[in-house]
């Protein structure tokens, strides 16, 4: 069972954490903190020496969520943030979008949550506006179509180099926007997708946008593609000008993938393939 801190204890806890001159790593799990923790964290964040923060299993209201976003973006040494099963209100994501330029976060891991349309759009804006964010890992995060459409429009601002996306289900519109976004991220070098259900539109859009992609290493796991998607996927992969390493694991492909690959192979820059059924 986790701890439950009242308002005074929560405020003092935040002051203490931000005042510890040698505290580099903080892990908070199943700790119920009042709004005062997050508002105090926001005001004291500039003093913090914390470099890695892991936060799990809690539920924040609107005021706490907004203050938390301000605090996280104001911590001058915070490089790694891992949030899992933390329920955050829309205010977290809208505040994150407005405060993102101040963030020093380089690696963000986010798991097990559900975002509505407004939160999804603001989240995409925030992620693309973080000037130091190099690695993003999203696992079982339900995002609306607005996340993917906003990602596509904001992609040029992104500094993300490595994207890991696991366990998601995208409809046709989201799939198309996602493909366009991925191919438009100017610094994306490594893409790892596992258990992400994508419609045919992802693969057709990827084939069309592939020449813009900067991806060098692509790992794709657990997917089932029909004939049209398979053909477009092969065309897209062979058209990516920087793709050097390709890993396919438990990806069901139709005969059209192989026939299209044979006809498009001369365009490919891939020199390493790992293929496991």
PyMOL commands that set and color helices and strands:
alter all, ss='L'
color gray80, all
select helices_A, chain A and resi 7-19+35-47+62-74+90-102+117-129+145-157+172-184+200-212+227-239+255-267
alter helices_A, ss='H'
color red, helices_A
select strands_A, chain A and resi 25-29+52-59+80-87+107-114+135-142+162-169+190-197+217-224+245-252+272-276
alter strands_A, ss='S'
color yellow, strands_A
deselect
rebuild
show_as cartoon
